[in-house]
Amino acid sequence: MARTPRKPTPEELRWRRSAHDPEKAKRNLRRQYGLLGLWSAITVGWIVAVASNQLTFNWANAAILIFGYLNLALGIGRIKRTTAGRKTH
């Protein structure tokens, strides 16, 4: 037997409104771009350190840097989809 959906509580309604707040999404997008710039600086520093033989090349470090970029790209894409009014999944 199918259950009837219950009415959301005031706390759930407040959470849903804040999840779709365009101002909050814009702040988060700016934060993501800032993190992208910081991650790029870390990557350039790592490349310079490897090129000058201060560090040895390690695939684990390269994978961490690549997956960091992937994570940031997915986060930026999700925020842009949310602000455009499309579903995130």
JOVENFEN-V989830 format. One line per field, one symbol per residue. ss: DSSP state (H for helix, E for strand, C for the rest). burial: + if it has 16 or more other ideal C-beta (glycine too) atoms within 10 Angstrom, else -. Layout:
ss->???
burial->???
This chain:
ss->CCCCCCCCCHHHHHHHHHHCCHHHHHHHHHHHHHHHHHHHHHHHHHHHHHHCCCCCCCHHHHHHHHHHHHHHHHHHHHHHHHHCCCCCC
burial->------------------------+--++--+---+---------+------------------+--+---+--++-++--+-------
